[in-house]
Amino acid sequence: MPFFKKPLAGPGYIILNVIRTMNIIGLFAVIVASFSMLVKTFIVSKFFFFDAVSHIITASLSMFLIITETPLFRTYILHAWPLLSPSHGFVTLGILMTVVGVSVLGNLNKEATSQKSLGVSYWRIVISSGIVVVILGIANIFASYIFRQRKLGVTARQVRAYGAVAAQKALPMPVTMMSTPATSIHRADTKNLRPFALQRSDTVGQYSGQSREADPRRNISAPMNHVQFEERCEQVGKPDLAHHPAMMGERF
């Protein structure tokens, strides 16, 4: 853990699931607030289309974040949105929730979404949902760094799912899951063979460079011309023919 010496996977299981419940409730409040402002936009604003689109985008993004916090569409999220999958923490979720909350609060300056237009009840829903989602977004970012186990490769989402046994159950996400089957097999084989790969110095290093000159047994002289060959023959001398096997045939 980066901030605490003792492991927090056990308490983190409870704390992170409480935060998840609050995330879902806060995002649902944003959806209600967005549709409330959407209705008032059609009544008051002259340029209702663009305001309506912004409210629909905010509500759609909130609904999508709710889905990522539930077990629905896990395979799709894993491949299409990996930053919101169990292989990553809550940083991306926290940033998006903060953006959504700021966007909701920014609408309170408009006439169509003012307290007078919305009414006290709906205005309170809008301002409370924006503030709560901003606070939860920041809390998710801090929780992602506090409850992760970096040395073991365990993310805060995996701690939220498995608790104290996250290190045993949550295996690190392989790189090959995000690619095609053929590419996955090739990368997996390359990764597995990498520890057994030989370096260039292990195979050709002893036959190249300085080692060749240092070992006298590998020093090969240049070819001799006919003059050097005759001089060498004179130094050696001719062998005694009496010792030739053909001359010693009678002895055998």
BELMOUR-V657317 format. One record per helix or strand. SS is the DSSP state (A for helix, B for strand). FROM is the first residue (numbers start at 0). TO is the last residue. Records with the same first field share a line. If there is no record, write none. Layout:
SS = FROM-TO + FROM-TO
//
This chain:
A = 8-43 + 47-67 + 73-79 + 81-83 + 90-108 + 114-117 + 119-145 + 155-168 + 174-177 + 180-195 + 199-202 + 204-206 + 209-213 + 215-217 + 225-235 + 240-242 + 248-250
B = 148-148 + 153-153
//
